[in-house]
Amino acid sequence: MRKIDAETFAAQLGWEAMDSDLAVSAAERILIGRARVAAMAAGISTEALVDLGIEAARARRLDCPTLPAALEAYVGYMESHGAREASVDNIERFGSFLVARMGVEVLTWQISPLDLKEAALSRYSNRESIRSYMAVVIAFFRWCAAPERKWAPPEWHQKIQTRIGNVDSPSPAIATPQQVADFMAAAPAGLRAAFALQWFAGIRPEEVLPKTQVKAGLTWEAIDMAAKTISISAAVSKTRRPRLIHKCFDCLWDWLRLTPQRQRKGPIVTINARNYRVARRKTADAAGIDRPYPRDIMRHSFATYSYHRYGLEVTIHNTGHMSEPHTFFAHYKGDAIKSSAKKYAAIRPAK
């Protein structure tokens, strides 16, 4: 075995060193054991070695931020350097998912390429989505590994795989008609209209409640109750392309009429995004909808049942995918039958 000095060996051991103040995983304990055996074979005092390793580990870990703190700093950096809104949205979406999966206390040094690959496979089934996710991950960890930060091992981001082989492609998550009925029955009065527009007209959540102040949100003035149409302007549309929603589920209008006439003005949603998500999660719990909240379940449910009720052309027009029907079949249409669509159309307020 090649002879090395204790300080060099300690630097290699540093991440695995045990310390009462530092959490040590089962995998790290195995590495510690191997390091001690190797140290003895190299003629190095394991006691001195571990002492040096503990100091290296403590210095490295205490200087490294938690994942939420690093993500917040990165978003601030992006915004201050003129990053596109879509890029900021991507890192915020990825970050919130990874934090929920890894925990708020995890440090960026503790996250491995395998963690990120498993996270991608658990959330996405489409290869393009996985590739986009990985590109965001690499950019974030390259920034963390920069010499002025050293929040991740140098060149570590190069180990992240940007391409992953074929994976199973489950159908988009949709709610059953009974779950939707329970959801709407439990919905707060102030959010019933917003929820109904998503369940029964297929409006995107960011069109009802924009993610940034730059975007406009849907207002009551865009809804024609008499003509039963909804005008999505370019300023409101996620894709910046206007569309006129028509021939959506007729039960929508019954839900919208629950809002008193005098209140039908201004934004559909008047609370902030955080309070909106909390209320949506509480309502979803009452309806027995899975945790974590299935992404776009309202829109996917609308698209699936609308397809069986009104056909492909009307459905892809209302969802804003006229130019790309393949997207509808790949990412929107779940498993359902016509009888379920009939039940879906009959979800109305209790009399």
N, C-alpha and C positions, 0 to 999 in steps of 0.2 A: 504493500500500500504506500502511496506517495505521502511523505511526511509533510505536515503543515503545522504552523504555530497555533497556539491556543486562540489568539485573537482572530485569526482568519477563520478558524473553525467555528468560533462563537458567532461570527457574522452569518455563517451558513445556518447555524442553529437558531439564531435570534427569533425567528417567527414561531418556532416550535417550543421555545423555552417556557417552562411552567412558572407561574407566579400567582400568589394568592389573590392579587388584584385583577388578574386577567383570565378571561374565560378560555378554557382549553377543551377542544373537541376530542372525540375518541380517535379520529384520524391523526390529530396532532400528537396525542399520547404515543401512538405507534411510532411516529417519526422521532419523537424524543428518545424512545427506547433504542431505536436504530442508531441515533446520533451518539448516544452514550457508549454503545458497543464499539462503534467506529473510533470514538475518542480513545477508549482504552487500548484498542489495537494500534493506534497512532502514538501511544505513550504520552497522552495528554491527561492532566488531572481533570476528571469529570466534574469535581466540585468547583474548581476555578472556571472551568468551561461554562457551566450552567450559570454561575454568577455573571460572567460576561454576557452570556446569551440573554439573561433576564434584563440586563440594562439596555441591550440593543432592542429587545422586544418592547420594553416600556417606552423608550424614546420614539420608536417607530409608531407604535399604536396611539400614543397620546397626541402625536402631531397629526395624525390622520383623522379627518372628520367622519361623521356618520354619513351614510348614503343620502338621507334627506338633506343634510347641510351641504354636501357636495353638489347635489342636484340644484339646490337653490342658488348656490354660487355660480354654477354653470349657466343657468337660465339668465341670471343677471349679466353675466359676461356676454352671452349671445345678444341680449337686448341692447346692451351698450355698444355692441359692434355691428349693429344694423342687421341682425339675422332676420330672415323671412318669418312672418307670422306662422306659417305652416311648420317651419322647422322648430320653433319654440313649442308649438302645440304637440309635435311628435315627441319631444324629449319630456314634456310634462306628462303626457299619456303613458309613455314607457316608464318614466320614473315612478309615478303613482302605483303602477302595477307591480314593479319590482320591489318597491318599499313594502307593499302589502304582502308580497311573497316572502321577502327576506327578513322583514322586521325593521322597526324604526331605529334600533340600536346598532345594526350591523355597520361595520366600517368598510370603506371602499377596499382596503387591503384584504379583507376577509372574503371577498367575492371572487370566485374562480370562473374561468371560461366555461366550465361544465355547468355551473349555476345558471349562467346566462343562456346557454343552449337549452337546458331543461325548461327554463322560464319561457323561452320562445315557443318550444314545442307544446307547452301546456296551454298557451294562449291562442296560438295561431295554427291553422292547418294548411293554409295556402302558402306555397313556396315564395311567392312574391312578397307577401306580408312578412314572412320570416326574414327575407333578405333585407327588406326596408328596416325592420326592427334591428337587425344586426348592424346595419350601417349607422344607425343612431347610437347604438351601444359603443361601437368602435370610436366614433367621434368623441363621445363623452369620456371614455377611459383614456384615449390619447391625450385629451386635455388634462385629465387627472394625473397622468404620468409625466407631464412636462417638468423639466428640471426645477422650475420655480415653485412647484407644488409638491411633487413626489408623493401624491396620494394613492398611487397605484404602482406596482412594480414596473420598471422601465421595459419597454417593448412587450409588455404583457398583453396589450391589446392586439398584437399581431397574432396571438394564438387563438383569437376568437374566430370561429368559422363563419364566413359570410354566406356560404351555401350549404344547405342541408338537403339530403335526399328526399325522395317521396315519402310523405307521411299520410296517415289516414285523414280523410276529408269528411268529417261528420256534417250532417245537414245543419243549417243555421238554426240557432235556438229560437223557438217560438213559444208563446204562451197558449194554453188551452182556452177555449171560450169561457169556461168556468173560472179560470184564474183571472182573466180580464174582467169578468163581471164582478168578482170579489175585489179586484184592484180598484175599479171605479167606485164601488160601493164604499170602500174605505178611504177614498181620496179626500183630502182637505178641500173644503168648498173653494178656497182661493186658487187651487191648482187643478180643479176638475177640467177646466177648459183646455189648459196646456196638455194634460194627459190625454184627453179625448182627441185632440188634434193629432197627437202622435199615434195613438192606437187606431183611429178610424180614418185618418187622412194621410198617414205616412210621412208627416212632416219631421224633418231631422231635429234632434234635441238642440243642436246649436243654432237652428233657425228660430226656435221658440225662445231660447235663452242663449244669446251669443257669448262666446268665451272671452272676447275682448271688447273694450269700449269702442274700438274702431268699427266693429260690425254692428249692424242694426238688427233688432229683434222683431218678430212678428207683432203687429198691432191689431186691435179690433177693427180698425178702419179698413184693413185688407180683406175682411171677411164680409161677404155679401150673403146675409141670411135669407133674403128673398130668392136670389138666383141660385143659392146653394153652391157658391164658388169661393175659392180662397186664392188670392193673388200673392204669389211669392216673388217679390221684386229682386232685382240683381243685387241690391244692397243687403238683402236678407238671405238670399240663397247661398249655401255653402260653396257651390261651384261658380257663383257670380253669374249664373244664367237664370233669367226669370222663367217662371212657369205658372200656369193657371190650373189649379186643382179643381176637377169637376167629377161628377159621378163617383164620389166616394161613398162610404157606408152612410146610409140615410139616418142611422141612429145617432150619428155625430151631432146633428142639428138639435136633437132632443137634449143632449148633454150641454150644448152651448146655450140653449135657452134657459138653463138653470141659473145662469148669471143674469142678474137683474139688468134691465135695459140701461139704467142710469150708470151702471158700472162698465158697460161695453165701450170703453174708449181708452186709448193709450196702449201700452204694452200688455201682452197677454200674461206675462210673468213679471211680477213687481218685487220679488225677493232676490237676494243674491244667489250665486251658483252653489255655494256651500249649503245654505239652508234648503235650497231646492233638492240637492242630492240627498240630504238627510231625510226630508219628507218623502222623497221617492223610495228610499230604502225602507222606511217604516211602513209605507203603503204596500210595497212589494212583499214584506214579511207577512202582512195580514192576508195577502193573496196566495201565500205559499210558493213564491217565486224564489229560485235558488240564490244562494250567496256563493261567490260574489255576484253582484247584479250582472246578468248576461248583457253584454254590450249590444246595443241596438235591438233589443228584443221587441220593443214596441213597433219599430219600423219593419222588422222582419216578419212580425205577426201580420201587420197590415198587408204587406206585399204578398204573403202566402195566401191569406184568405181572400184578398181582392182578386188575385189571379183566378181562383176558382169561382168567384162571384161575377167578376166583370171582364175577365179575359186579359190576355197579355198586353195588348196595345194600350188600354186604359191604365193598367197598373204601372207599366214602365213610364208612361207619361207623367202620372201623378207622383211617382218617386223620383223623377228627374233623370231617368236613364234611357231616354229615347234613342240616343246615339250608341248605346252599348248594352243591348239586351243580354249579351253573354254574362255581364256582371250580375244581372238579376238572377239568372239561374245558378251561377257559381256561388254567390254570397248572400242572396236575399231569400230565395224561395225555400221554405222548410217543408216538412212532410205533413200533409193534411189532405182531407177529402172534402167533397162538395157539401156533404151533410154538416161538417164542422163549420164551413164557411157560412152556412145558413144560420147556425146557432150564433156565430160571431156577429152576424148582421142584426141579430135580435137582442143584443145587449143594450138595454135601455134603462133609464132611471126608474127607480121604484115609484109607483104611483101612491 
